Amino acid sequence: MGATVKTLPRKGASLKERLYLIEIVKGMATTFGHFFRNLLDNRRLYVRHYPEVQPEIPVRWRGRHRLTTHEDGTVKCVACFMCQTNCPANCIQITAGERLDGRTEKMPVKFTIDLLECIYCGYCVEACPLDAIRMDTGIFSVTGDKRSSFVLELSDLLATKGAFAEEDYKKGGA
């Protein structure tokens, strides 16, 4: 039992096809055509007004994370590790401690999210049984000059407020 081998003819054997010179000229003609058209008439450029005119962000947009609090200001998170377990990027780190306010047994002593590793999938929000973590801040552009500025600590997450009203958030289906 021998295997049958089928030999296919090789394309691109001529000098013109091997140099790709004609295709390079066609590609450059297309590029320069777009360049000069945009240079002379820039009304069709999409990002021209970006810094001055902010985009409209829908309620279900997954922006930067925040932790929610009860009416008395205590953190809703009970350190159940569901968000950390469910995170596919492993960017959430929680250290649990004893809660002294009598609401539950545990609370996070340390809660960090590395935004450089986060893929903004929203699985942490879906996994949370108490609606303690949300991604409704409306912050869509996260910038910094060093790596440590992209690691959010517990105080940063609690200080960030939601961008939408509570009834908008519930109506949005999050």
C-alpha positions in Angstrom: 0.0 0.0 0.0 1.8 3.0 -1.2 0.6 6.6 -0.8 -0.3 8.4 -4.0 1.5 11.7 -4.3 0.0 14.4 -6.5 2.5 17.0 -7.7 1.0 20.4 -8.2 2.5 23.0 -10.5 4.2 25.9 -8.7 2.8 29.3 -9.5 4.8 32.5 -9.6 7.6 31.2 -11.7 8.1 34.2 -14.0 10.4 37.0 -13.0 7.4 39.5 -12.9 5.5 37.3 -10.5 8.5 36.6 -8.3 9.4 40.2 -7.8 5.8 41.3 -6.8 6.7 44.7 -8.3 3.3 45.2 -9.9 1.5 44.3 -6.8 3.6 46.6 -4.7 2.9 49.5 -7.0 -0.8 48.7 -6.9 -0.8 48.7 -3.1 1.2 51.9 -2.9 -1.2 53.5 -5.4 -4.2 52.6 -3.1 -2.4 53.9 0.0 -1.4 57.2 -1.6 -4.9 57.6 -3.0 -6.4 57.3 0.5 -3.7 59.6 1.9 -4.3 62.4 -0.6 -8.1 62.1 -0.4 -8.0 62.4 3.4 -5.4 65.2 3.2 -7.6 67.3 0.9 -11.0 66.4 2.4 -10.9 65.2 6.0 -14.7 65.3 6.7 -14.9 61.5 6.6 -12.2 60.9 9.3 -13.8 59.3 12.4 -11.4 60.3 15.2 -10.9 63.9 14.2 -12.8 65.4 17.2 -12.0 62.7 19.8 -10.4 64.7 22.7 -12.9 67.5 22.6 -16.1 65.4 21.9 -16.3 62.3 24.1 -18.2 59.3 22.7 -21.6 58.4 24.1 -21.2 55.4 26.3 -24.2 52.9 26.6 -25.3 51.6 30.0 -24.0 48.1 29.3 -20.5 49.2 28.4 -17.8 47.3 30.3 -15.5 50.0 31.5 -13.1 50.1 34.4 -14.0 48.2 37.6 -15.4 49.5 40.8 -16.6 48.0 44.1 -20.0 49.0 45.5 -20.9 49.8 49.1 -23.9 49.5 51.3 -25.9 52.6 52.3 -23.7 52.9 55.5 -20.5 53.0 53.4 -19.3 49.4 54.2 -18.1 47.4 51.3 -20.5 44.8 49.8 -17.8 42.3 48.9 -17.7 39.3 51.3 -14.4 37.9 49.8 -16.1 34.8 48.4 -13.4 34.6 45.7 -16.0 34.0 43.0 -14.7 36.8 40.8 -11.1 35.7 41.3 -12.0 32.1 40.4 -14.1 33.0 37.4 -11.5 35.4 35.9 -9.9 33.9 32.8 -6.9 36.3 32.9 -6.1 35.8 36.6 -5.9 39.5 37.1 -7.9 39.7 40.4 -6.2 39.0 43.7 -8.1 38.9 47.0 -7.0 38.5 50.5 -9.8 37.9 53.0 -10.0 39.0 56.6 -12.5 39.0 59.4 -15.4 41.4 59.2 -16.0 43.4 62.4 -19.3 45.2 61.4 -21.5 42.1 61.9 -22.9 41.9 58.4 -21.0 38.8 57.3 -18.0 36.7 58.3 -15.4 38.0 55.8 -14.4 41.1 54.0 -11.6 41.8 51.6 -8.5 43.1 53.3 -6.7 43.4 50.0 -8.4 43.5 46.6 -6.3 44.2 43.5 -7.0 44.2 39.8 -4.2 44.4 37.3 -5.7 46.3 34.3 -2.9 45.4 32.0 -3.8 41.7 32.4 -7.6 42.2 32.4 -9.4 41.4 29.2 -12.6 43.3 30.2 -14.8 40.2 29.7 -17.1 41.0 32.6 -17.1 37.5 34.0 -16.2 38.9 37.5 -19.4 41.0 37.4 -21.5 38.0 36.4 -19.9 35.7 39.0 -20.5 38.1 42.0 -23.5 36.9 44.0 -23.9 40.2 45.9 -23.4 42.7 43.0 -20.3 44.0 44.7 -18.1 44.5 41.6 -19.3 46.4 38.6 -17.8 47.7 35.4 -20.2 50.7 34.9 -17.7 53.5 35.6 -17.9 54.9 32.1 -14.1 55.0 32.1 -13.1 53.6 28.7 -9.6 55.1 28.3 -7.1 53.9 31.0 -3.7 55.5 30.6 -0.6 55.7 32.8 3.1 56.2 32.7 4.3 53.3 34.8 3.0 49.7 35.4 2.1 50.4 39.0 -0.5 52.9 37.9 -2.5 50.1 36.2 -2.9 48.1 39.4 -6.1 49.1 41.2 -6.1 48.6 45.0 -9.1 48.3 47.3 -9.2 52.0 48.0 -9.1 52.9 44.3 -12.0 50.5 43.5 -14.1 51.9 46.4 -13.4 55.5 45.4 -14.5 55.1 41.8 -18.2 56.0 41.4 -20.6 54.7 38.8 -21.3 56.7 35.7 -24.9 55.7 35.4 -27.9 56.0 37.7 -28.9 52.9 39.6 -32.2 52.6 37.8 -30.4 52.9 34.4 -28.0 50.1 35.5 -30.8 47.7 36.5 -32.8 48.5 33.3 -29.7 47.9 31.2 -29.8 44.3 32.1 -26.4 44.0 33.7 
